Amino acid sequence: MNAKFSHRMCAVVMGAALCLQASAVMAEVVSTDKMAVQNQAEAEKAKIQTFLERTDVQARLQALGVNEPMSKDRVAALNDQEIHAMAQKIDSMPAGGDLGNSNTILILVLIILLLVI
């Protein structure tokens, strides 16, 4: 009787183990365009983060009442289109350390986007 019971328990345990296995893994082909867009968005987000880490930009943001953790959180919440637009603005700015009129406009646009989100 013990042998029959242990065989049945073994069958129940094996059946439960087979039923509780992980589900099948799904894979799909990812197009080159999709990967390029994703990589571009990541690069542009890194560019914005680097821009925000500049001391002159941080000083201007703090003067306007936006602290560093808040700005990083807001940039993380931007969608791909907003990230692309901001990265293009950064690319179009003149090189140099002077926080001129165009840079002030960029920072104001950045603050408005951050506050809207």
LUMFIMI-104703 format. One line per field, with one value per residue: residue number from 0; residue in one letter; x, y, z of N, C-alpha, C in turn. Coordinates in Angstrom, 3 decimals, decimal comma. Example, Ala and Ser with C-alpha at 12.3 -4.5 7.8 and 13.67 -1.06 7.14 Angstrom:
<nodes>
seq <- 0 1
type <- a s
n_px <- 13,190 12,850
n_py <- -5,690 -2,250
n_pz <- 7,800 7,080
ca_px <- 12,300 13,670
ca_py <- -4,500 -1,060
ca_pz <- 7,800 7,140
c_px <- 13,200 12,900
c_py <- -3,300 0,030
c_pz <- 7,800 7,870
</nodes>
This chain:
<nodes>
seq <- 0 1 2 3 4 5 6 7 8 9 10 11 12 13 14 15 16 17 18 19 20 21 22 23 24 25 26 27 28 29 30 31 32 33 34 35 36 37 38 39 40 41 42 43 44 45 46 47 48 49 50 51 52 53 54 55 56 57 58 59 60 61 62 63 64 65 66 67 68 69 70 71 72 73 74 75 76 77 78 79 80 81 82 83 84 85 86 87 88 89 90 91 92 93 94 95 96 97 98 99 100 101 102 103 104 105 106 107 108 109 110 111 112 113 114 115 116
type <- m n a k f s h r m c a v v m g a a l c l q a s a v m a e v v s t d k m a v q n q a e a e k a k i q t f l e r t d v q a r l q a l g v n e p m s k d r v a a l n d q e i h a m a q k i d s m p a g g d l g n s n t i l i l v l i i l l l v i
n_px <- 0,821 1,962 3,809 2,208 0,992 3,207 4,058 1,871 1,946 4,387 3,793 1,860 3,391 5,293 3,584 2,588 4,962 5,543 3,403 3,853 5,985 8,029 6,631 6,665 9,311 9,279 10,414 11,439 12,092 14,054 14,013 16,561 16,149 14,472 16,156 18,136 16,768 16,151 18,742 19,599 17,873 18,702 21,337 20,828 19,469 21,530 23,158 21,620 21,578 24,306 24,549 22,952 24,528 26,524 28,214 27,473 24,922 23,605 23,775 22,188 19,706 19,228 18,988 16,589 14,964 14,927 16,035 18,860 18,244 15,495 15,493 16,803 14,997 12,842 13,875 14,219 11,592 10,790 9,447 10,398 10,239 10,357 12,861 14,461 13,960 15,041 17,727 18,452 18,259 20,343 22,489 22,411 23,253 25,711 29,197 31,046 31,616 29,964 26,983 24,807 22,192 20,798 21,309 20,042 17,423 17,185 17,465 15,227 13,225 13,761 13,140 10,423 9,461 10,130 8,569 6,019 5,708
n_py <- -1,178 1,244 1,543 1,918 4,309 6,037 5,974 7,178 9,704 10,568 10,720 12,763 14,921 15,124 15,727 18,209 19,659 19,686 21,176 23,666 24,790 27,302 29,625 29,597 31,168 34,147 35,358 37,864 39,348 42,186 45,248 47,095 49,834 50,314 49,699 51,610 54,002 53,700 53,608 56,145 57,772 57,164 58,148 60,850 61,494 61,150 63,216 65,442 65,109 65,471 68,130 69,322 68,895 70,736 73,424 76,134 75,915 74,562 76,519 78,519 77,197 76,749 79,364 79,915 78,351 75,572 72,531 70,190 67,305 67,372 68,287 66,181 64,095 65,036 65,107 62,397 61,677 62,604 62,188 60,478 62,268 64,815 64,650 64,464 66,981 68,705 67,898 68,638 71,402 71,832 71,040 73,042 75,279 77,866 77,144 77,395 79,006 81,030 82,122 83,112 84,986 83,158 80,760 81,235 81,281 78,620 77,341 78,330 77,207 74,533 74,473 75,098 72,853 70,906 71,630 71,390 68,691
n_pz <- 0,000 0,752 -1,273 -3,567 -2,847 -2,660 -5,322 -6,591 -5,361 -6,296 -9,013 -8,954 -7,992 -10,058 -12,195 -11,330 -11,339 -14,059 -15,015 -13,897 -15,172 -16,742 -19,086 -22,703 -24,483 -26,340 -29,442 -31,737 -34,914 -35,091 -36,653 -38,407 -38,552 -36,363 -34,205 -34,653 -34,200 -31,499 -30,379 -31,116 -29,643 -27,042 -27,131 -27,559 -25,221 -23,380 -24,244 -23,516 -20,733 -20,201 -20,974 -19,025 -16,805 -16,891 -15,299 -15,659 -16,711 -14,651 -12,670 -13,769 -13,933 -11,206 -10,375 -11,510 -10,026 -10,294 -9,229 -9,407 -9,141 -9,749 -12,391 -13,690 -13,284 -14,721 -17,330 -17,719 -17,969 -20,430 -23,738 -26,834 -29,027 -27,823 -26,632 -28,915 -30,102 -28,158 -28,175 -30,754 -30,486 -28,680 -30,286 -32,209 -30,922 -30,388 -30,006 -26,976 -23,789 -22,986 -21,657 -23,456 -25,149 -26,846 -25,530 -23,147 -23,988 -24,798 -22,315 -21,023 -22,644 -22,087 -19,335 -19,441 -20,844 -18,992 -16,815 -17,861 -18,206
ca_px <- 0,000 2,855 4,454 1,228 0,804 4,388 4,054 0,854 2,446 5,449 3,128 1,228 4,463 5,847 2,576 2,576 6,203 5,419 2,411 4,344 7,173 7,944 6,002 7,592 9,929 8,961 11,462 11,021 13,139 14,026 14,568 17,691 15,617 13,963 17,310 18,822 15,982 16,318 20,095 19,667 17,177 19,575 22,463 20,325 19,185 22,838 23,618 20,863 22,071 25,622 24,302 22,434 25,576 27,434 28,060 26,732 23,509 23,075 23,621 21,024 18,506 19,007 18,507 15,180 14,223 14,882 17,236 19,419 17,466 14,225 15,727 17,123 13,752 12,016 14,465 13,922 10,180 10,517 9,281 11,452 10,136 10,845 14,306 15,056 13,880 15,996 19,077 18,694 18,509 21,696 23,423 22,397 23,807 27,119 30,149 31,649 31,136 29,138 25,561 24,230 20,752 20,238 21,377 18,990 16,168 17,180 17,217 13,818 12,438 13,984 12,370 8,994 9,179 10,220 7,432 4,796 5,625
ca_py <- 0,000 2,394 1,665 2,524 5,700 6,824 6,103 8,179 11,021 10,915 11,125 14,062 15,920 15,289 16,441 19,609 20,280 19,932 22,233 24,944 25,225 28,646 29,662 29,645 32,460 34,639 36,157 38,461 40,018 43,624 45,905 47,990 51,174 50,377 49,738 52,888 55,030 53,494 54,024 57,592 58,367 57,010 59,069 62,213 61,670 61,326 64,555 66,389 64,961 66,108 69,568 69,744 68,778 71,883 74,300 77,347 75,548 74,290 77,794 79,218 76,473 77,016 80,742 79,889 77,553 74,148 71,876 69,165 66,056 67,609 68,369 64,834 63,330 65,540 64,649 60,961 61,514 63,108 61,174 60,509 63,480 65,934 64,465 64,798 68,431 69,350 67,585 69,486 72,752 71,839 70,977 74,283 76,373 78,147 76,572 78,382 78,966 82,187 81,833 84,262 85,095 81,920 79,735 81,551 80,824 77,159 76,953 78,614 76,160 73,328 74,602 75,004 71,450 70,135 71,959 70,893 67,248
ca_pz <- 0,000 0,782 -2,582 -4,474 -2,428 -3,029 -6,780 -6,933 -4,937 -7,236 -10,252 -8,709 -7,903 -11,406 -12,984 -10,898 -11,797 -15,499 -15,230 -13,391 -15,890 -17,332 -20,407 -23,825 -24,751 -27,681 -30,064 -32,992 -35,657 -34,878 -37,831 -38,185 -38,313 -34,997 -33,313 -34,847 -33,520 -30,065 -30,024 -31,268 -28,498 -25,877 -27,295 -27,377 -23,789 -22,740 -24,593 -22,685 -19,362 -20,160 -21,021 -17,727 -15,790 -16,977 -14,135 -16,000 -16,881 -13,311 -11,964 -14,343 -13,512 -9,789 -10,271 -11,908 -9,051 -10,654 -8,709 -10,284 -9,186 -10,424 -13,835 -14,191 -13,299 -15,819 -18,588 -17,822 -18,305 -21,771 -24,778 -27,843 -29,846 -27,028 -26,498 -30,214 -30,277 -27,255 -28,642 -31,920 -29,977 -28,112 -31,407 -32,979 -30,119 -30,681 -29,053 -26,097 -22,421 -22,689 -21,573 -24,143 -25,326 -27,403 -24,487 -22,182 -24,596 -24,712 -20,924 -20,745 -23,313 -21,291 -18,092 -19,776 -21,137 -17,753 -15,953 -18,497 -17,951
c_px <- 0,872 3,525 3,504 1,042 1,997 4,497 3,037 1,325 3,550 4,842 2,472 2,287 5,067 4,864 2,520 3,822 6,139 4,446 2,935 5,610 6,940 7,327 7,067 8,105 9,602 10,116 10,915 12,219 12,973 14,707 15,710 17,207 15,135 15,112 18,046 18,089 16,161 17,703 20,251 19,003 18,034 20,756 22,019 19,999 20,487 23,391 22,919 21,351 23,437 25,480 23,830 23,481 26,584 27,151 27,273 25,244 22,882 22,853 22,388 19,722 18,199 18,504 17,025 14,338 14,096 16,165 17,642 18,622 16,128 14,422 16,050 15,870 12,877 12,564 14,180 12,476 9,837 10,306 10,337 11,419 10,679 12,362 15,009 15,069 14,895 17,433 19,418 18,978 19,917 22,729 23,506 22,980 25,262 28,014 30,733 31,011 30,216 27,672 24,816 22,732 20,146 20,268 20,304 17,646 16,075 16,865 15,764 12,902 12,558 13,145 10,888 8,613 9,192 9,019 6,108 4,618 5,482
c_py <- 1,251 2,617 2,319 4,007 6,560 6,990 7,160 9,591 11,500 11,394 12,496 15,165 16,180 16,047 17,917 20,333 20,586 21,063 23,605 25,426 26,608 28,573 29,804 31,070 32,870 35,488 36,726 39,128 41,517 44,287 46,838 49,399 51,332 50,465 51,069 54,011 54,914 53,952 55,539 58,283 58,274 57,977 60,511 62,487 61,868 62,718 65,612 66,327 65,629 67,623 70,076 69,684 69,919 72,846 75,555 77,070 75,274 75,579 78,546 78,530 76,728 78,435 80,823 78,981 76,080 73,514 70,708 67,859 66,218 67,640 67,002 63,964 63,750 65,105 63,167 60,725 62,002 61,960 61,384 61,774 64,691 65,856 64,878 66,313 69,151 69,099 68,418 70,920 72,864 71,832 72,294 75,465 76,617 77,549 77,686 78,334 80,102 81,784 83,030 84,172 83,793 80,795 79,972 81,088 79,308 76,701 77,219 77,585 74,853 73,352 74,476 73,560 70,618 70,400 71,455 69,415 67,067
c_pz <- 0,000 -0,570 -3,576 -4,141 -2,846 -4,537 -7,218 -6,540 -5,872 -8,550 -10,099 -8,676 -9,290 -12,302 -12,622 -11,383 -13,285 -15,796 -14,835 -14,083 -16,487 -18,722 -21,487 -24,033 -26,181 -28,184 -31,363 -33,639 -35,450 -36,065 -37,445 -37,868 -36,877 -33,996 -33,433 -34,135 -32,013 -29,608 -30,121 -30,079 -27,241 -25,946 -27,063 -25,914 -23,012 -23,020 -23,734 -21,242 -19,209 -20,169 -19,665 -16,625 -15,847 -15,832 -14,463 -16,173 -15,517 -12,530 -12,468 -13,926 -12,042 -9,571 -10,635 -11,023 -9,379 -10,149 -9,609 -10,293 -9,918 -11,938 -14,424 -14,258 -14,472 -17,172 -18,788 -18,254 -19,718 -22,747 -25,866 -28,692 -29,098 -26,841 -27,779 -30,432 -29,398 -27,706 -29,874 -31,497 -29,419 -29,233 -32,163 -32,211 -30,491 -29,598 -28,208 -24,736 -22,066 -22,699 -22,144 -24,269 -25,853 -26,375 -23,427 -22,705 -24,521 -23,299 -20,551 -21,402 -22,545 -20,022 -18,369 -20,064 -19,862 -16,859 -16,537 -18,206 -16,480
</nodes>
